[in-house]
């Protein structure tokens, strides 16, 4: 009996956390039913993750120093000491706001670069850092802060063994394919990934169609924006960030993977009819990873006429990294809902990133407001297959689209997605000149078949043809990339030389 009681005592924190998560779910259902959510206008916000590098283009572990020099809460740390994050505040979807977004991006990057240079570093805005090595995967390189250490320790404890990195790459032209197989004793490989994360605030009734539309667009998004072809000296996927992020946070042992247990970096199970579906799936499928609990009882808050914080639900959601993640948040005492789109890499330039954002929001708006939803004509599995094919093959991926069958990513975009995005942006109030400014970047990227990933692969191949070994080629490519990125011309205009 003593052994049984001891076992129950050990398991009780997780059981208590599970109960609180389910209490939060019930409170969320009540809030949705009573339509308590703020929604004055559709608004978007952006988070951009960055790398700091030294003179040799290797990771510069100086984010604490750089952030102290910047001294602005819009700039924060990220997982690794060579990472930081820029927060661009919410704004309405309009023409002037897209121009303001472009300007604010540029100003933020100039601020980071100025302060980074004061600390002997500079920024590199790229999907996966090409010069990172296994030496940078030591736990000591986690950014200071209890959450990063706790996340690392809980993931490894849940897994019970080292993390496995296992990827078969896409061959450089004229070469054999390359394979990465190794292990890591911490989650710091995730710090090699830097992304552009888009937030769209929505009314509760609009959430499901916009989330479903985002899932439909995830594959084309990745194919068109791919910027992560190298990791640990290997030429891997066009968007290596996608499998790397999943593997670097995977709590499952090999046996659990074989059983079909879901990863915490997840595309999803199916189309939804409410944001509640996603939070309910989170509670049903995933144990608490950081089971820290607050004092609030959600139903007591509701009964007292207060808006509940739903702290446990939000914390739990923060440890499940869907590529399109639901967000419940409270601003000035009023709750709101957001779709967080996490599929895009950082870089290569400000104009490239704003063009990616315009394509996504325009196409998403058009799909979400269409009379016949696209997802009623397309299996969820097809959308998922598009996503992983795009991550591996980029522009060369064959993507399924209802009514068109399988098309290469560039053809799909030129024929169908660009007109769709143009319509969506126009319907949302953007003038034609701005639609053309941003969507022409995507058009030329497709015509020239040149993404950040394509440019990196071709440039490294050229350095190697001239006699450089892989580490030298990656370092010189990164140096050239940083210069071209700072100059601001979109990547389809970058020379291969």
C-alpha positions in Angstrom: 0.0 0.0 0.0 2.9 2.4 0.8 4.3 1.7 -2.7 1.0 2.5 -4.3 0.6 5.7 -2.3 4.1 6.8 -3.2 3.5 6.1 -6.9 0.3 8.2 -6.8 2.2 11.0 -5.0 4.9 11.0 -7.7 2.3 11.2 -10.5 0.0 13.7 -8.9 1.6 16.9 -10.3 1.0 15.8 -13.8 -2.5 14.6 -13.0 -3.2 18.0 -11.4 -1.9 19.8 -14.4 -4.0 17.6 -16.7 -7.1 18.5 -14.6 -6.3 22.3 -14.9 -5.8 22.0 -18.6 -9.3 20.4 -18.9 -10.8 23.0 -16.7 -9.3 25.7 -19.0 -10.8 23.9 -22.0 -14.2 24.0 -20.4 -13.8 27.7 -19.7 -12.6 28.3 -23.3 -15.8 26.6 -24.6 -17.9 28.9 -22.4 -16.0 32.0 -23.6 -16.6 30.9 -27.2 -20.3 30.2 -26.6 -20.8 33.6 -25.0 -18.8 35.4 -27.7 -16.5 37.2 -25.2 -13.7 37.9 -27.7 -12.4 41.2 -28.9 -12.4 41.8 -32.6 -12.4 45.3 -34.0 -10.3 44.7 -37.1 -8.2 41.8 -38.5 -4.7 42.6 -37.4 -1.3 41.0 -38.2 1.9 40.9 -36.2 5.3 39.4 -37.0 8.1 37.8 -35.0 11.5 37.4 -36.7 14.3 35.2 -35.4 17.9 36.1 -36.2 21.4 34.7 -35.9 24.5 36.5 -34.6 27.8 35.5 -36.2 31.5 36.5 -35.7 34.1 37.4 -38.3 34.5 33.7 -39.4 30.7 33.6 -39.9 30.4 31.1 -36.9 27.8 31.5 -34.2 28.6 34.5 -31.9 27.3 33.7 -28.4 26.6 37.3 -27.5 22.9 37.8 -27.5 22.9 38.9 -23.9 25.4 41.7 -24.6 23.6 42.8 -27.8 20.2 42.9 -26.1 21.6 45.0 -23.2 22.9 47.4 -25.8 19.6 47.6 -27.6 17.6 47.9 -24.4 14.2 47.6 -26.0 11.5 45.1 -25.0 10.7 44.5 -28.8 14.0 42.6 -29.0 14.3 39.4 -26.9 16.4 36.3 -26.5 15.8 33.0 -28.2 16.9 29.5 -27.5 20.6 29.8 -28.3 23.0 32.4 -27.2 23.6 33.3 -30.9 19.8 33.9 -31.4 17.6 36.9 -30.8 14.0 37.7 -31.8 12.4 40.9 -33.1 8.7 41.6 -32.4 6.8 43.8 -34.9 3.6 45.0 -33.3 0.1 44.2 -34.5 -1.3 46.3 -37.3 -4.4 46.3 -39.6 -4.1 44.6 -43.0 -3.9 47.6 -45.3 -1.6 49.1 -47.9 0.0 51.7 -45.7 0.6 49.1 -43.0 2.4 46.8 -45.4 4.7 49.7 -46.3 5.1 50.5 -42.6 6.0 46.8 -41.9 8.7 46.9 -44.5 10.1 50.1 -43.1 9.9 48.8 -39.5 11.7 45.6 -40.5 14.5 47.6 -42.0 14.9 49.8 -39.0 14.9 46.8 -36.6 17.6 45.0 -38.5 19.7 48.2 -38.6 19.4 48.5 -34.9 20.5 44.9 -34.3 23.4 45.2 -36.7 24.6 48.4 -35.2 24.6 47.0 -31.6 25.9 43.6 -32.8 28.9 45.3 -34.3 29.6 47.1 -31.1 29.8 43.6 -29.5 32.0 42.2 -32.3 29.3 40.4 -34.2 26.8 40.9 -37.0 23.4 39.5 -37.9 22.7 36.8 -40.4 19.1 36.4 -41.5 18.8 32.8 -42.8 16.7 29.7 -42.2 19.4 27.4 -40.8 22.9 28.7 -39.9 25.3 27.0 -42.4 28.4 27.3 -40.2 27.0 25.8 -37.1 28.9 22.7 -35.8 28.3 20.0 -33.2 30.5 22.1 -30.8 27.6 24.6 -30.7 25.1 21.9 -29.6 26.4 21.9 -26.0 23.8 22.7 -23.3 26.0 25.5 -22.1 25.0 27.5 -25.2 21.4 27.8 -24.2 20.3 31.4 -23.6 20.1 32.3 -19.9 16.6 31.8 -18.5 14.9 29.0 -16.6 12.4 28.3 -19.4 15.1 27.2 -21.9 16.9 25.0 -19.4 13.6 23.5 -18.2 12.4 22.9 -21.7 15.7 21.1 -22.5 15.7 19.0 -19.4 12.0 18.0 -19.7 12.3 17.0 -23.4 15.3 14.8 -22.7 13.8 13.3 -19.6 10.6 12.5 -21.5 12.6 11.0 -24.3 14.9 9.1 -22.1 17.8 9.2 -24.5 19.8 11.5 -26.8 18.1 13.3 -29.6 18.6 11.8 -33.1 19.3 13.8 -36.2 18.5 11.7 -39.3 18.0 13.3 -42.7 18.7 12.2 -46.3 19.4 15.2 -48.5 18.7 16.3 -52.0 21.9 16.1 -54.1 23.6 19.2 -55.3 23.7 19.3 -59.2 26.0 16.6 -60.5 26.7 15.1 -57.1 25.5 12.2 -54.9 23.0 12.9 -52.2 24.3 13.5 -48.7 23.0 12.0 -45.4 23.1 13.4 -41.9 23.0 10.8 -39.0 24.0 11.8 -35.5 22.8 12.5 -32.0 22.6 15.5 -29.7 22.6 15.6 -25.9 20.6 18.8 -25.7 17.9 20.6 -27.7 20.4 23.2 -28.9 20.2 22.0 -32.6 16.9 23.8 -32.6 18.8 27.0 -32.2 20.2 26.5 -35.8 16.6 27.2 -37.0 15.4 30.8 -37.4 12.0 31.6 -38.8 9.5 34.4 -39.6 6.3 33.9 -37.6 3.1 35.6 -38.7 0.2 36.3 -36.3 -3.3 37.0 -37.6 -6.0 38.1 -35.0 -9.4 36.7 -35.9 -13.0 36.6 -34.7 -13.9 33.1 -33.3 -16.2 32.3 -36.3 -13.5 33.1 -38.7 -10.8 31.1 -37.1 -11.5 27.7 -38.6 -11.6 28.8 -42.3 -8.4 30.9 -41.9 -6.6 28.0 -40.2 -7.8 25.5 -42.8 -6.6 27.9 -45.5 -3.2 28.3 -43.8 -2.8 24.5 -43.8 -3.6 24.4 -47.6 -1.0 27.0 -48.2 1.8 25.6 -46.0 3.3 23.5 -48.8 3.5 26.3 -51.4 4.7 28.8 -48.7 7.7 26.5 -47.9 8.6 25.8 -51.5 8.6 29.5 -52.5 10.5 30.7 -49.4 13.0 27.9 -48.9 16.2 29.2 -47.3 17.7 26.4 -45.2 19.7 23.9 -47.4 22.7 23.2 -45.2 23.3 21.7 -41.7 26.5 20.5 -40.1 28.3 20.6 -43.4 25.7 18.6 -45.3 23.5 19.6 -48.2 20.1 18.3 -47.0 16.5 19.5 -47.7 15.7 22.8 -49.4 14.1 23.8 -46.1 16.1 21.6 -43.6 14.6 23.8 -40.8 11.4 21.7 -41.0 12.8 18.2 -40.2 15.4 19.8 -37.9 12.9 21.5 -35.7 10.9 18.3 -35.4 13.8 16.1 -34.5 15.4 18.6 -32.1 12.3 18.7 -29.9 11.2 15.1 -30.3 10.1 13.6 -27.0 9.4 10.2 -28.6 11.7 7.2 -28.5 12.0 5.1 -31.6 9.4 2.7 -30.3 6.9 5.4 -29.7 7.5 6.8 -33.2 6.9 3.3 -34.6 3.6 3.2 -32.7 2.5 6.4 -34.5 2.6 8.6 -31.4 2.4 12.2 -32.6 5.4 14.5 -32.5 5.2 17.8 -30.6 6.2 19.6 -33.9 3.1 18.7 -35.8 1.2 19.4 -39.0 -2.1 18.2 -37.5 -4.8 15.5 -37.8 -7.5 17.1 -40.0 -9.5 20.1 -41.0 -11.3 21.9 -38.1 -14.6 23.6 -37.5 -13.5 25.6 -34.4 -10.4 26.7 -32.6 -11.6 24.6 -29.8 -10.8 21.5 -31.9 -7.1 22.3 -31.8 -6.8 23.0 -28.1 -8.9 19.8 -27.4 -6.5 17.8 -29.5 -3.5 19.2 -27.6 -5.1 18.1 -24.3 -6.0 14.7 -25.7 -2.7 13.7 -27.3 0.1 15.4 -25.4 1.2 15.1 -21.8 2.2 18.2 -20.0 5.9 19.0 -20.7 6.3 22.0 -18.4 3.5 21.4 -15.9 3.7 24.6 -14.0 0.4 25.8 -12.6 -1.1 29.1 -11.6 -3.5 29.8 -8.7 -6.5 30.8 -10.8 -9.5 28.5 -11.1 -11.0 29.3 -14.5 -14.6 28.7 -13.6 -14.3 30.9 -10.5 -12.9 33.7 -12.7 -15.9 33.3 -15.0 -18.4 33.2 -12.2 -16.9 36.4 -10.8 -17.3 38.1 -14.2 -13.5 38.1 -15.0 -11.8 36.9 -18.1 -9.8 33.8 -17.2 -6.1 33.7 -18.0 -6.2 30.0 -18.9 -2.5 29.9 -17.9 -2.2 26.1 -18.1 -3.9 25.9 -21.5 -1.6 28.6 -22.9 1.5 27.0 -21.3 0.6 23.6 -22.7 -0.1 25.1 -26.2 3.4 26.7 -26.0 5.1 23.3 -25.9 3.2 21.9 -29.0 4.7 23.5 -32.1 2.1 23.2 -34.7 3.1 24.7 -38.0 -0.1 26.7 -37.8 -0.7 27.2 -34.1 -3.8 28.5 -32.3 -3.2 31.3 -29.8 -5.4 32.5 -27.0 -4.2 35.7 -25.5 -5.4 38.7 -23.4 -4.7 42.3 -24.1 -5.9 45.1 -21.8 -8.2 42.6 -20.1 -9.9 41.5 -23.3 -9.3 38.0 -24.8 -8.5 37.4 -28.5 -7.6 34.6 -30.8 -4.8 34.3 -33.4 -3.5 32.0 -36.0 0.3 31.8 -35.7 1.8 30.8 -39.0 5.3 29.2 -38.3 6.3 27.7 -41.7 8.5 30.5 -43.1 12.2 30.8 -42.6 14.0 34.1 -41.9 15.4 36.0 -44.8 16.9 36.5 -47.3 16.0 40.2 -47.4 13.3 42.5 -46.0 11.6 42.7 -49.3 11.6 38.9 -49.8 10.0 38.5 -46.3 7.3 41.1 -46.9 6.6 39.5 -50.3 6.2 36.1 -48.6 3.8 37.7 -46.0 1.8 39.4 -48.7 1.4 36.2 -50.7 0.3 34.3 -47.7 -2.2 36.8 -46.3 -3.6 37.5 -49.8 -4.1 33.9 -50.7 -5.3 33.0 -47.2 -8.0 35.8 -47.3 -9.2 34.6 -50.8 -9.4 31.0 -49.7 -11.0 31.7 -46.4 -13.8 33.8 -47.9 -14.4 31.6 -51.0 -17.9 30.3 -51.6 -16.7 26.7 -51.9 -13.8 26.1 -49.4 -10.8 24.5 -51.0 -10.4 22.1 -48.1 -13.8 20.5 -49.0 -12.1 19.4 -52.2 -8.8 18.3 -50.8 -7.8 15.7 -48.3 -5.9 16.8 -45.2 -3.3 14.1 -46.0 -2.7 15.8 -49.4 -2.0 19.1 -47.7 0.5 17.4 -45.4 2.2 15.6 -48.2 2.5 18.9 -50.0 4.2 20.4 -47.0 6.9 17.8 -46.6 7.5 17.5 -50.4 8.0 21.3 -50.5 10.4 21.3 -47.6 12.5 18.6 -49.2 12.4 19.7 -52.9 11.6 23.4 -52.8 10.6 24.7 -56.3 11.0 21.2 -57.7 8.3 19.8 -55.5 5.2 18.4 -57.2 2.2 19.8 -55.2 -1.4 18.7 -55.5 -4.1 21.3 -55.9 -7.8 20.7 -56.4 -8.9 21.1 -60.0 -5.3 21.2 -61.3 -3.8 17.9 -60.1 0.0 17.9 -59.4 2.0 20.9 -60.5 5.5 22.0 -59.8 5.6 24.7 -57.1 6.5 27.5 -59.5 3.8 26.6 -62.0 1.2 26.3 -59.3 2.1 29.7 -58.0 2.2 31.4 -61.4 -1.0 29.9 -62.6 -3.1 29.9 -59.5 -1.7 31.3 -56.3 -0.6 34.7 -57.6 -4.0 35.6 -59.0 -5.6 34.3 -55.8 -3.3 36.4 -53.7 -3.8 39.5 -55.8 -7.6 39.1 -55.5 -7.3 38.6 -51.7 -5.0 41.6 -51.2 -7.3 43.8 -53.4 -10.4 42.6 -51.5 -8.6 43.4 -48.3 -8.0 47.0 -49.5 -4.4 47.0 -50.8 -4.0 49.3 -53.9 -2.9 47.6 -57.1 0.6 49.2 -57.0 1.4 47.6 -53.7 0.0 44.2 -54.7 2.3 44.4 -57.7 5.3 45.6 -55.6 5.2 42.5 -53.4 3.7 39.8 -55.7 6.1 40.7 -58.5 8.9 39.5 -56.2 7.2 36.1 -55.9 6.5 36.0 -59.7 10.2 36.7 -60.6 11.3 34.2 -58.0 9.2 31.6 -59.8 10.3 32.6 -63.3 14.0 32.5 -62.4 13.4 29.5 -60.1 15.6 31.2 -57.5 15.0 30.9 -53.8 17.4 31.6 -51.0 18.0 27.9 -50.8 18.7 27.6 -54.5 21.2 30.5 -54.3 23.0 28.9 -51.4 23.3 25.5 -53.0 24.5 26.9 -56.3 27.0 29.2 -54.7 28.5 26.5 -52.5 28.7 24.2 -55.5 30.5 26.9 -57.4 33.0 27.5 -54.6 33.7 23.7 -54.5 34.2 23.5 -58.2 36.9 26.1 -57.8 38.7 23.9 -55.2 37.2 25.0 -51.8 36.4 22.3 -49.3 32.9 22.3 -47.8 33.6 24.3 -44.6 35.4 27.0 -46.6 32.6 27.1 -49.2 30.0 27.4 -46.5 31.9 30.2 -44.8 32.4 32.2 -48.0 28.9 31.6 -49.2 27.6 32.9 -45.8 29.8 36.0 -46.0 28.5 36.8 -49.5 25.0 36.1 -48.4 25.3 38.6 -45.5 26.5 41.3 -47.9 23.7 40.7 -50.4 21.1 40.4 -47.7 22.1 43.8 -46.3 22.0 45.4 -49.8 18.3 44.6 -49.9 17.8 43.4 -53.5 15.5 40.4 -53.5 17.2 37.0 -53.8 16.0 36.4 -57.4 18.4 39.2 -58.5 21.4 37.8 -56.6 24.4 36.8 -58.8 26.0 33.4 -58.7 29.7 34.2 -58.8 
